[in-house]
């Protein structure tokens, strides 16, 4: 860690760096949307239990160019 000429800056360096690092971390989304609820036309639940959830995605055939 870099030492400053003024002792007070040595004590502030770590908390300031920690605060900046925490602010730069991406925030978790408040409420992630469930694909099955948001778009039931394309997503369906095939199997679900306490440990795993299998979701089938069906967008249909792709068009040839």
C-alpha positions as CSV (number, residue, x, y, z in Angstrom):
1,X,0.0,0.0,0.0
2,X,1.3,3.4,-0.9
3,X,2.2,5.6,2.1
4,X,1.3,9.3,1.9
5,X,3.1,12.1,3.5
6,X,0.1,12.8,5.8
7,X,-0.8,10.0,8.2
8,X,-4.5,10.7,8.0
9,X,-4.5,9.8,4.3
10,X,-3.0,6.3,5.1
11,X,-6.0,5.6,7.3
12,X,-8.5,6.8,4.7
13,X,-6.9,5.0,1.7
14,X,-8.3,1.5,2.5
15,X,-11.9,2.6,3.3
16,X,-12.1,4.9,0.3
17,X,-10.8,2.2,-2.0
18,X,-13.2,-0.3,-0.6
19,X,-16.2,2.1,-1.0
20,X,-15.2,2.7,-4.6
21,X,-14.8,-1.0,-5.4
22,X,-18.3,-1.7,-3.9
23,X,-19.9,1.0,-5.9
24,X,-18.4,-0.4,-9.1
25,X,-19.7,-3.9,-8.6
26,X,-22.8,-4.5,-10.8
27,X,-26.0,-4.5,-8.8
28,X,-28.1,-7.6,-8.8
29,X,-31.4,-7.1,-10.5
30,X,-34.3,-6.4,-8.1
31,X,-36.6,-9.0,-9.7
32,X,-35.4,-11.1,-12.5
33,X,-38.3,-12.1,-14.7
34,X,-39.1,-15.8,-15.2
35,X,-39.0,-16.7,-18.9
36,X,-42.0,-19.0,-18.5
37,X,-44.1,-16.3,-17.0
38,X,-42.9,-13.5,-19.3
39,X,-43.2,-15.4,-22.6
40,X,-45.2,-18.6,-22.2
41,X,-45.6,-18.9,-26.0
42,X,-41.9,-19.8,-26.4
43,X,-41.0,-21.2,-22.9
44,X,-42.5,-24.1,-21.0
45,X,-41.4,-26.1,-17.9
46,X,-40.7,-29.7,-18.8
47,X,-39.6,-30.8,-15.3
48,X,-39.0,-29.1,-12.0
49,X,-38.0,-30.2,-8.5
50,X,-36.1,-28.7,-5.5
51,X,-32.7,-28.9,-7.3
52,X,-33.3,-28.5,-11.0
53,X,-35.7,-26.9,-13.5
54,X,-35.8,-28.0,-17.2
55,X,-37.3,-25.4,-19.5
56,X,-38.1,-26.1,-23.1
57,X,-37.5,-23.3,-25.6
58,X,-39.4,-23.3,-28.9
59,X,-38.9,-20.5,-31.4
60,X,-39.9,-22.4,-34.4
61,X,-38.1,-23.1,-37.6
62,X,-35.6,-20.5,-38.9
63,X,-36.1,-18.9,-42.3
64,X,-33.5,-19.6,-45.0
65,X,-32.1,-16.5,-46.6
